[in-house]
Amino acid sequence: MKRKILISLVGLMVLIPIGLYSRHISWLSEETGDALWAIMVFCLWRIILVKKELPLVALISLTHSFLVEFSQLIRWPWLVSFRSTFIGHMMLGQGFLWIDLLAYLIGLAIIYWAFRGLEQIPSSSSK
């Protein structure tokens, strides 16, 4: 269990700066940041749901990502105001785009398969 949390924490520490910097790399599509954001969501849910199976973590991460994207259609003044802050923009984004849903799917598929492989590698303490 500690190993699963450690993998997720390392993932977050690597993903956050890459995700923030990805918008400044001209040859990367804008959707790369969205895929990385969904991967970060997966890592966070993996920490919270460390005892649960990966398919459930992936499903919750996908639902979370889609709900955040669809929430961008809501125009409540306080929510629009929060989204205009740096933290609000990083957490909830701005402006609904259908292509972002595909980016989330791709990012989550990549991280799901990566975690499947990483979590199946025997740890040194199990020898």
JOFEN-V169943 format. One record per pair of residues at least 12 apart in sequence whose ideal C-beta (glycine too) atoms are under 10 Angstrom apart, sorted by sequence separation. I is the first residue (numbers start at 0). J is the second residue. D is the distance in Angstrom with one decimal. If there is no record, write none. Layout:
i=I j=J d=D
i=I j=J d=D
This chain:
i=20 j=32 d=9.2
i=21 j=33 d=9.4
i=41 j=53 d=9.3
i=44 j=56 d=5.2
i=45 j=57 d=9.4
i=47 j=59 d=8.8
i=48 j=60 d=9.5
i=70 j=82 d=9.3
i=82 j=94 d=9.1
i=18 j=31 d=8.5
i=19 j=32 d=8.3
i=21 j=34 d=9.1
i=43 j=56 d=9.8
i=44 j=57 d=8.6
i=78 j=91 d=7.7
i=17 j=31 d=9.2
i=18 j=32 d=5.7
i=21 j=35 d=6.1
i=42 j=56 d=9.5
i=44 j=58 d=9.6
i=45 j=59 d=9.8
i=79 j=93 d=8.7
i=17 j=32 d=9.2
i=18 j=33 d=9.2
i=20 j=35 d=9.9
i=21 j=36 d=9.6
i=41 j=56 d=6.5
i=44 j=59 d=5.3
i=45 j=60 d=8.3
i=18 j=34 d=9.1
i=19 j=35 d=9.1
i=40 j=56 d=10.0
i=41 j=57 d=6.7
i=44 j=60 d=5.0
i=18 j=35 d=4.0
i=43 j=60 d=8.2
i=44 j=61 d=9.9
i=17 j=35 d=6.3
i=18 j=36 d=6.1
i=41 j=59 d=8.9
i=42 j=60 d=8.8
i=44 j=62 d=9.8
i=73 j=91 d=9.7
i=40 j=59 d=8.9
i=41 j=60 d=4.2
i=44 j=63 d=7.0
i=15 j=35 d=8.8
i=18 j=38 d=8.3
i=40 j=60 d=5.0
i=41 j=61 d=8.7
i=43 j=63 d=8.8
i=71 j=91 d=7.0
i=14 j=35 d=5.7
i=15 j=36 d=9.8
i=17 j=38 d=9.6
i=18 j=39 d=6.5
i=39 j=60 d=9.4
i=40 j=61 d=8.8
i=70 j=91 d=6.4
i=71 j=92 d=5.8
i=13 j=35 d=10.0
i=14 j=36 d=8.6
i=17 j=39 d=9.7
i=38 j=60 d=8.6
i=40 j=62 d=9.9
i=41 j=63 d=9.0
i=70 j=92 d=8.6
i=71 j=93 d=6.5
i=72 j=94 d=9.4
i=73 j=95 d=9.5
i=37 j=60 d=6.6
i=40 j=63 d=5.4
i=41 j=64 d=8.8
i=67 j=90 d=7.7
i=68 j=91 d=9.2
i=71 j=94 d=5.9
i=72 j=95 d=5.1
i=14 j=38 d=5.9
i=15 j=39 d=6.7
i=37 j=61 d=7.7
i=40 j=64 d=5.6
i=67 j=91 d=5.8
i=68 j=92 d=7.0
i=71 j=95 d=4.2
i=13 j=38 d=9.9
i=14 j=39 d=4.9
i=39 j=64 d=9.9
i=67 j=92 d=6.6
i=70 j=95 d=8.6
i=71 j=96 d=8.3
i=13 j=39 d=9.8
i=37 j=63 d=8.6
i=38 j=64 d=9.8
i=68 j=94 d=9.7
i=69 j=95 d=6.9
i=11 j=38 d=9.4
i=14 j=41 d=9.6
i=15 j=42 d=9.7
i=37 j=64 d=4.7
i=40 j=67 d=8.2
i=68 j=95 d=6.1
i=10 j=38 d=7.4
i=11 j=39 d=6.2
i=14 j=42 d=6.8
i=36 j=64 d=7.5
i=37 j=65 d=9.5
i=64 j=92 d=9.9
i=68 j=96 d=7.7
i=71 j=99 d=8.8
i=10 j=39 d=7.8
i=13 j=42 d=9.5
i=68 j=97 d=8.8
i=12 j=42 d=9.6
i=34 j=64 d=9.9
i=37 j=67 d=9.4
i=10 j=41 d=8.3
i=11 j=42 d=4.9
i=33 j=64 d=8.5
i=36 j=67 d=8.7
i=37 j=68 d=9.6
i=68 j=99 d=5.3
i=69 j=100 d=8.9
i=7 j=39 d=9.8
i=10 j=42 d=4.4
i=11 j=43 d=7.1
i=67 j=99 d=9.4
i=68 j=100 d=6.0
i=9 j=42 d=8.9
i=10 j=43 d=9.5
i=7 j=41 d=8.3
i=8 j=42 d=7.8
i=11 j=45 d=9.6
i=65 j=99 d=9.3
i=68 j=102 d=9.5
i=7 j=42 d=4.4
i=8 j=43 d=9.9
i=10 j=45 d=8.2
i=11 j=46 d=8.2
i=33 j=68 d=8.5
i=64 j=99 d=8.4
i=65 j=100 d=6.3
i=68 j=103 d=7.2
i=6 j=42 d=8.3
i=7 j=43 d=7.5
i=10 j=46 d=9.6
i=64 j=100 d=8.0
i=67 j=103 d=9.0
i=7 j=44 d=8.7
i=8 j=45 d=9.6
i=4 j=42 d=9.9
i=7 j=45 d=4.4
i=8 j=46 d=7.1
i=64 j=102 d=9.1
i=65 j=103 d=6.8
i=6 j=45 d=7.8
i=7 j=46 d=4.8
i=61 j=100 d=9.3
i=64 j=103 d=4.1
i=65 j=104 d=9.2
i=6 j=46 d=9.6
i=7 j=47 d=9.4
i=63 j=103 d=9.3
i=64 j=104 d=8.7
i=4 j=45 d=7.9
i=5 j=46 d=9.8
i=3 j=45 d=6.6
i=4 j=46 d=5.5
i=7 j=49 d=8.0
i=61 j=103 d=6.6
i=64 j=106 d=8.3
i=3 j=46 d=8.2
i=4 j=47 d=9.9
i=60 j=103 d=8.4
i=61 j=104 d=7.1
i=64 j=107 d=7.2
i=3 j=48 d=9.7
i=4 j=49 d=5.7
i=61 j=106 d=9.8
i=3 j=49 d=5.1
i=60 j=106 d=9.2
i=61 j=107 d=5.5
i=2 j=49 d=9.7
i=3 j=50 d=8.8
i=60 j=107 d=5.7
i=61 j=108 d=9.5
i=1 j=49 d=8.9
i=0 j=49 d=5.5
i=7 j=56 d=9.7
i=58 j=107 d=9.3
i=0 j=50 d=6.9
i=3 j=53 d=9.6
i=39 j=89 d=9.8
i=57 j=107 d=5.7
i=60 j=110 d=8.2
i=61 j=111 d=9.5
i=56 j=107 d=9.6
i=57 j=108 d=8.3
i=60 j=111 d=8.5
i=3 j=56 d=9.9
i=36 j=89 d=8.2
i=57 j=110 d=8.1
i=58 j=111 d=9.9
i=36 j=90 d=9.4
i=56 j=110 d=9.6
i=57 j=111 d=4.7
i=56 j=111 d=8.1
i=57 j=112 d=9.8
i=36 j=92 d=7.8
i=53 j=110 d=9.7
i=54 j=111 d=7.9
i=57 j=114 d=8.6
i=53 j=111 d=6.2
i=56 j=114 d=8.0
i=57 j=115 d=9.7
i=33 j=92 d=8.0
i=53 j=112 d=9.5
i=32 j=92 d=9.6
i=53 j=114 d=5.8
i=54 j=115 d=9.6
i=37 j=99 d=9.0
i=41 j=103 d=9.8
i=53 j=115 d=6.0
i=33 j=96 d=8.3
i=36 j=99 d=8.9
i=37 j=100 d=9.7
i=40 j=103 d=8.3
i=33 j=98 d=8.1
i=34 j=99 d=9.1
i=37 j=102 d=7.0
i=38 j=103 d=9.2
i=41 j=106 d=7.9
i=45 j=110 d=8.9
i=53 j=118 d=7.2
i=30 j=96 d=8.5
i=33 j=99 d=4.7
i=36 j=102 d=8.3
i=37 j=103 d=4.0
i=40 j=106 d=8.8
i=41 j=107 d=5.9
i=29 j=96 d=9.0
i=32 j=99 d=9.6
i=33 j=100 d=8.9
i=34 j=101 d=9.0
i=35 j=102 d=8.9
i=36 j=103 d=7.8
i=37 j=104 d=8.0
i=38 j=105 d=9.7
i=39 j=106 d=8.9
i=40 j=107 d=8.1
i=30 j=98 d=5.9
i=33 j=101 d=8.8
i=34 j=102 d=4.5
i=37 j=105 d=8.3
i=38 j=106 d=4.7
i=41 j=109 d=9.5
i=42 j=110 d=7.4
i=29 j=98 d=8.7
i=30 j=99 d=6.7
i=33 j=102 d=3.8
i=34 j=103 d=6.9
i=37 j=106 d=4.0
i=38 j=107 d=7.1
i=41 j=110 d=4.8
i=45 j=114 d=6.9
i=19 j=89 d=8.2
i=28 j=98 d=9.1
i=29 j=99 d=9.1
i=32 j=102 d=8.2
i=33 j=103 d=6.4
i=34 j=104 d=8.7
i=36 j=106 d=7.5
i=37 j=107 d=5.2
i=40 j=110 d=9.3
i=41 j=111 d=7.3
i=18 j=89 d=8.8
i=30 j=101 d=7.4
i=31 j=102 d=7.6
i=34 j=105 d=5.4
i=35 j=106 d=6.4
i=37 j=108 d=9.6
i=38 j=109 d=7.0
i=39 j=110 d=9.0
i=30 j=102 d=3.9
i=33 j=105 d=9.1
i=34 j=106 d=3.1
i=37 j=109 d=9.3
i=38 j=110 d=4.4
i=41 j=113 d=9.6
i=42 j=114 d=8.8
i=29 j=102 d=8.7
i=30 j=103 d=9.2
i=33 j=106 d=7.2
i=34 j=107 d=8.2
i=37 j=110 d=7.8
i=38 j=111 d=9.5
i=41 j=114 d=7.6
i=45 j=118 d=9.3
i=15 j=89 d=9.2
i=28 j=102 d=8.4
i=31 j=105 d=9.6
i=32 j=106 d=9.7
i=34 j=108 d=9.5
i=35 j=109 d=9.9
i=30 j=105 d=8.1
i=31 j=106 d=8.7
i=34 j=109 d=7.4
i=35 j=110 d=9.5
i=38 j=113 d=8.7
i=30 j=106 d=9.0
i=34 j=110 d=9.1
i=38 j=114 d=9.9
i=14 j=106 d=9.9
i=14 j=110 d=9.2
i=10 j=110 d=7.7
i=7 j=110 d=9.9
i=10 j=113 d=8.7
i=10 j=114 d=8.6
i=6 j=113 d=9.3
i=7 j=114 d=8.3
i=10 j=117 d=9.2
i=6 j=114 d=7.1
i=7 j=117 d=9.9
i=3 j=114 d=8.4
i=6 j=117 d=5.6
i=6 j=118 d=7.2
i=3 j=117 d=8.8
i=6 j=120 d=9.8
i=2 j=117 d=8.9
i=3 j=118 d=6.2
i=2 j=118 d=7.8
i=5 j=122 d=10.0
i=2 j=120 d=9.1
i=2 j=122 d=5.3
i=1 j=122 d=9.1
i=2 j=123 d=9.7
i=2 j=124 d=8.3
i=1 j=124 d=9.2
i=2 j=125 d=9.5
